[in-house]
Amino acid sequence: MLDANKYKISTSDEVGEYKFSSAAQRIFFISGPLKSFYAKTSENNNTPAIVLPVSENEQMGVNLSSEVWCYLKH
C-alpha cells in the first residue's frame, strides 16, 4: 500500500488505486494489477493482512489455486 489510496505489488512496477470499506472489511481494487480481484482484510498472529479468497474470486472470474494472504513487507 502506498500513499493516497495507491498500491503496487512486488512483481510489477504498475501502480493501481484502491478504496477501503471499513464497514465491509473489504478492499476494492479499482485499477492496476489487482483490478477485479475480491479482497478482504484479516489478521494472522496480530499482523494485518489482505486475503484473496478462492471462492469469491472464482465468482468474479479470477481463478486462484489457493487462498492468497498478503502482508506488508518492511
DRENTIMAR-860660 format. One record per residue (C-alpha): residue in three letters; x, y, z. Coordinates in nm, 4 decimals, always signed. Layout:
<rs>
{r Ala {X Y Z}};
...
</rs>
This chain:
<rs>
{r Met {+0.0000 +0.0000 +0.0000}};
{r Leu {+0.1242 +0.3428 -0.0927}};
{r Asp {+0.0070 +0.6923 -0.0081}};
{r Ala {-0.3129 +0.8456 -0.1491}};
{r Asn {-0.5047 +0.5157 -0.1954}};
{r Lys {-0.2452 +0.3725 -0.4322}};
{r Tyr {-0.0879 +0.0262 -0.4270}};
{r Lys {+0.1846 -0.1682 -0.6032}};
{r Ile {+0.2635 -0.5386 -0.5938}};
{r Ser {+0.6210 -0.6623 -0.5706}};
{r Thr {+0.6113 -0.8415 -0.9075}};
{r Ser {+0.5085 -0.5363 -1.1128}};
{r Asp {+0.6005 -0.1697 -1.1481}};
{r Glu {+0.2379 -0.0840 -1.2275}};
{r Val {+0.0618 +0.1315 -0.9670}};
{r Gly {-0.3123 +0.0911 -0.9071}};
{r Glu {-0.5807 +0.2584 -0.6999}};
{r Tyr {-0.7923 +0.1081 -0.4238}};
{r Lys {-1.0717 +0.2019 -0.1862}};
{r Phe {-1.1165 +0.0578 +0.1610}};
{r Ser {-1.4535 -0.0078 +0.3233}};
{r Ser {-1.4203 -0.0377 +0.6990}};
{r Ala {-1.7867 -0.1404 +0.7298}};
{r Ala {-1.7414 -0.4320 +0.4884}};
{r Gln {-1.3763 -0.5002 +0.5858}};
{r Arg {-1.3030 -0.5075 +0.2120}};
{r Ile {-1.0526 -0.3543 -0.0214}};
{r Phe {-1.1791 -0.2640 -0.3668}};
{r Phe {-0.9027 -0.2557 -0.6276}};
{r Ile {-1.0334 -0.0134 -0.8911}};
{r Ser {-0.7313 -0.0150 -1.1228}};
{r Gly {-0.3917 -0.1789 -1.1637}};
{r Pro {-0.2759 -0.5406 -1.1494}};
{r Leu {-0.5355 -0.6498 -0.8900}};
{r Lys {-0.8363 -0.4879 -1.0571}};
{r Ser {-1.1357 -0.7262 -1.0398}};
{r Phe {-0.9911 -0.9281 -0.7507}};
{r Tyr {-1.2090 -0.9822 -0.4440}};
{r Ala {-1.0115 -0.8868 -0.1320}};
{r Lys {-1.0943 -0.8726 +0.2364}};
{r Thr {-0.8936 -0.7717 +0.5412}};
{r Ser {-0.7966 -1.0039 +0.8232}};
{r Glu {-0.5323 -1.0677 +1.0902}};
{r Asn {-0.2875 -1.3507 +1.1380}};
{r Asn {-0.0920 -1.3571 +1.4670}};
{r Asn {-0.1847 -0.9896 +1.5257}};
{r Thr {-0.0444 -0.8970 +1.1834}};
{r Pro {-0.2863 -0.7228 +0.9449}};
{r Ala {-0.3316 -0.8929 +0.6099}};
{r Ile {-0.5209 -0.8724 +0.2831}};
{r Val {-0.6820 -1.2019 +0.1832}};
{r Leu {-0.7775 -1.3081 -0.1698}};
{r Pro {-1.0206 -1.5984 -0.1126}};
{r Val {-1.0660 -1.8666 -0.3789}};
{r Ser {-1.4464 -1.8988 -0.3907}};
{r Glu {-1.5257 -1.5262 -0.4072}};
{r Asn {-1.2627 -1.4705 -0.6761}};
{r Glu {-1.3948 -1.7630 -0.8822}};
{r Gln {-1.7337 -1.5874 -0.8821}};
{r Met {-1.5535 -1.2776 -1.0193}};
{r Gly {-1.3927 -1.4854 -1.2956}};
{r Val {-1.0476 -1.4992 -1.1337}};
{r Asn {-0.9003 -1.8473 -1.0862}};
{r Leu {-0.6726 -1.8928 -0.7857}};
{r Ser {-0.5270 -2.2315 -0.6948}};
{r Ser {-0.5373 -2.1433 -0.3230}};
{r Glu {-0.6265 -1.8590 -0.0892}};
{r Val {-0.3657 -1.5809 -0.1010}};
{r Trp {-0.2574 -1.3916 +0.2131}};
{r Cys {-0.0756 -1.0621 +0.1558}};
{r Tyr {+0.1353 -0.8939 +0.4254}};
{r Leu {+0.3142 -0.5595 +0.4404}};
{r Lys {+0.6793 -0.6089 +0.3573}};
{r His {+0.9155 -0.3896 +0.5624}};
</rs>
